[in-house]
Each structure stands twice: as C-alpha cells, then as structure tokens.
Amino acid sequence: MAGHSKWANIQHRKGRQDEKRGKVWTRVIREIMVAARQGGGDLSANPRLRLAVDKAKAANMPADTIKRNIDKATGNLEGVQYEEIRYEGYGIGGAAIMLDTMTDNKVRTVAEVRHAFSKYGGSMGTAGSVAFQFRNVGQLILAPGTSEDKVMEVALEAGAEDVIADEDGAIEVITDPAAFEAVKDALEQAGLKAEVAEVTMRPENTIDLEGDDAARMQKLLDVLEDLDDVQEVYHNASL
C-alpha cells in the first residue's frame, strides 16, 4: 500500500526536539509519572511506562532521573499530580488537530491552547469534533532505503496490520496498540531500527497544504507544541 510523504515532517520534528532538549525531558517526565501512577512502577507489567522509559533513554535522560520520577509517581517521593486532557480543533484549511496535554492547572492550559489557536489562524473545537478522523495505532517508520520486502516479511509475521511504502521511500508499519511491542522487538531483532516508534493517533485521511497555507499551519503546530502543558500534537495535514 502506498502512502503520503512523512519523512520531511519527521525530520522537522526531530530537529525541533534536538533544539529543545529540555522541553523533551519535561514531556517525557510527565509521561513517566502518569504512566507509573496509573499502572504501577514495574516496567515488566506496565507497557505504557516501558514506552515512556524508552523515550527517556532515547532523549539521553539519566537512569537516576527516570527512577526518581517513577518513585514520585508511585508515592515513594512527593510529587506534582498531573491530569490528562485532550483538546481538539481546526487548523489552516480545515485541517484537524488534536492535542494531548498533562497539566496541574487545567484553567491555565485551556486558556493557552485557545489563545494559540485563535492567534495563529485556527479554532478550538468541542470534544469529539475531530477525534473521529484519527485512529489509535502503533506506528513505526523506517528510513528511506530500507528493504520493503524484509520489513513486510518480519512485521506481518509479528502481527502488524499493514506495511505502507511512502512516496519518499520511507516505510511505515501500522499495528494494533497491543501488538506494538512485539512488532518493534521483531524488527529490531532483524536489524531493522525504526526512526519513529510510538503508539499514536494516526489520521485516517490527510489534507494537502502548500505554500503560505503550509507555512501558516506549520507555525500553528510549532506554537502549540511549544506550550508547556502540551505532550503531543496530532494533525492530518500533509505539508
């Protein structure tokens, strides 16, 4: 199955994360704390926490920082309590946007999100207004030049739902969230390392934006991602 080009968007996102390493750490710490609080501090029994710890290691977070935040979340140390809230809205050209936030002050968070949408050409929607346009999946994206046949053989054998060759040569593997870790492990054992490996909200369809519209949409997404309480930004724009 053929898909849209994602590689440029991925490289842009990774570049911004490299520029804002401190912000990446803050997001990962919040994810670790919420995952540990909800599912316990045992990595072997908590898939969400395992994924958060993998993200922390990929961001070069020290092991003692990871452990300290797990301990905070599980009550061994005193820490802040975060609440998860999802916001939905529209960007340039009617593109759908969803934000996952973690906050200790939802009044502040909703005000900041609403301000960013209105200032940069978008509009906030109500709960459920765009969520139906996304699906919760495991997603692994491998760099252009990777053997599609090898990825397909390994991934489908391990339980993947689909393998998609994107326009730019990147290969995208889609899984049910429950099969994500098994597929990721199988690919790694076969020597196939994904550049992106996450459980995410994937758009069912995309909206193509070019020129000024693409630039305005990218600006809106960048501003939303920079908000302190925003963990993830999902959208269906192909820029």
N, C-alpha and C positions, 0 to 999 in steps of 0.2 A: 504494500500500500504506500502511496506517495503522500508526502505532507509538505506543509509550508516551510520556508526557511526559518530556523530558530537560532542559528549559530551566532549571527551578529548580535541578537538580543542577549544571548547568554554571555558573550564576551563583554558586552557593555555592562551587564550586571556584575560580572566578576571583577571588572575593572573598578567599578564604584565600590564594591566591597573591599577591595585592596586599599582604596583611598581612605576608607572609613573603617579601619580595623576595630577601633574602639566601639563603634556602633554595632558591628557584627557581634562582638563579645557580649554587649549588653543584651542583644536579642537572644543569643544562644543561652545565656544565663537564665533569662526569664523562662525560656522553653524548658530548660533542665528543671527549674524549680516547679513549674506547673506539672510537668510530666511525673516528677518524683512525688509530688503531693497527691496526685490523683491515683498513681499506680504503684507507689512504693519505690524504695531506693535500690531494689535488687534488679540489676541490669538484665539478668537472665530471664526474669519474669515480667519485664516491662518493655515491650518493643518501642513505644514512643520515647522512653528515656534512652534506650540504646541508640536510636536515631539522633537524638539531641546531643548525646555524648560524641557520636561520630562527627557531627557538625562542629562541635567544640574542638575536637582534635584536629580537624581539617583547618580550623582557624588558629591553630598553634596555641591553644589555651593550655596552661599548665595543669597537670593532673591534680595538684592540691586545690586549685581554684574550682575545678569540676567537683571534687569531693566535698569541699566546703559548702557549695551551693546545694548539692543533694542533701547534705546534713541539715541545712537551713530548712529546706522544704519538708523534710520528714520529721521535723520537730526536735532534732538534736541540737540545733542552734536557732536563735531567734532571728526571724527574717520578715521581709515585707510580704503581704499576701496579695497576689495578682489575680485579677478576674479576666477571663477571656471574653471578648466581644467582637462580633463580626459586623462590619458596615458594608453597605452596597451603594453603588451609584453609577453614574454615566460620565464618560469622558468625551473627548472630541469625536465628532461624527457618530455619536450614539454608542460608542464602544462601551462594553460592560466592564466594570471594575468592582472587585471585592477586596476588602482589607480585613486581615485578622490582626487584632490588637490584644495586648496584655497590659492592664492598667491597674493602678491603685487609686485612680480618681477618674471615674467614667465621665463626669461633668466636663472636666478639662479635655479629655480625649475627644469626645463628640464635638466640642467647640472647635478644636484644632482641625479635625477632619473636615467638618462643614466649611470652615474658613478656606482650607486648601482647595476644596472642590470649587467653591464659588469664585475664588480669586483667579484660578487658572483655567477657567472655561468648562468646568464640569458641573455636575449637580448631584447632590445626595439623593438616594432613593430610599424606599422603605424596605424593611426586612422581607426578603424573598423576591425583590423586584428584578434582580439579575441572577440570583443563585441557580435558577433552573437552567441557565446557559453553561453551567460548569459541572464536571463530574469528579468525584474524589477517586484518585488513582495513584498507584505507584508509577513514577516516571524516571527512566534512566536514559541519558542522552550521551552518545559516544561520538567522538570527534570524526570529522570528515576523513576518509581514507581507511576507516575500519572496515573489515570484511563483513558485508551484509549477510552473506550466506552463513558465516560462522556464528554471528550474533543470533541469527534466526534459529539455527540448529540448537544452540545452547539455551537460549531464552525460552523458546517454546517447550523444549524438553523439561525445563524447570518450572513451567506453569504460567508463563507470560500470556497475556491476552492477544497482543499484537506487536508486530515489529514494523516500523514505518521508516522508509528512506526519505529524508527531507530533500528539498530542492538543492541545498548547498552541499549535500554529501554526508551530513550528519545522520546518525541512525538513532531513532527514538524507540525505546521499549516501553510498552504500557502493561501494567499488571493490576490485578486486584490488590488493594492495600494489604490484605492478609498474606499475599504471595510475594510481596516486595522483597523482603529479606532473603528468601530462598532464591529468587531470581538474581538479585545483586550478588549473593555469595557464589552462585554457579558461574556467573560471568567473570568474577574476579579469579576464581579457580582456573578458568580457561584462559587467563591472561588478558581479559577484556575489561579495562578500567573505565568506568563512566565518568565524564566530566561533571555531569549533574546526576545526583541520585537522591530522590526525595519523594515523600508522599505529598501530593499537591492537589490543587483544584485545577483541572485541565479544561479549557474551553471546548465545547462541542463544535463550535464554528468560529471562524475568525473574520474580522473586518479589516480590510486593507486600507492603510493610511499612507499618504505620500506627501512630500514637500512640506509646506507650512503646517498642515494638519498633523503630520507625523512628528514634527519638531514640537508643536504645542502639546501633543499627547505625551511625548517623552518628558517634557518639562513637568507636566502634571504628575506623572508617575514618579519622577525623581523627588518632587516636593513631598508627595505622600510617603514615599519610602524613608524620607529624612525625618519624619515625625517620630518623636521619642518613643511613643507607645505602639507604633506600628511594627508588627512582626513580619508579615508577608503581604505582598500586593499581587493579586491575580488579575489578569485582564485578557480580553480576547482581540486585542489589536495586533495586527501584523505590520510592523513599522519598516 
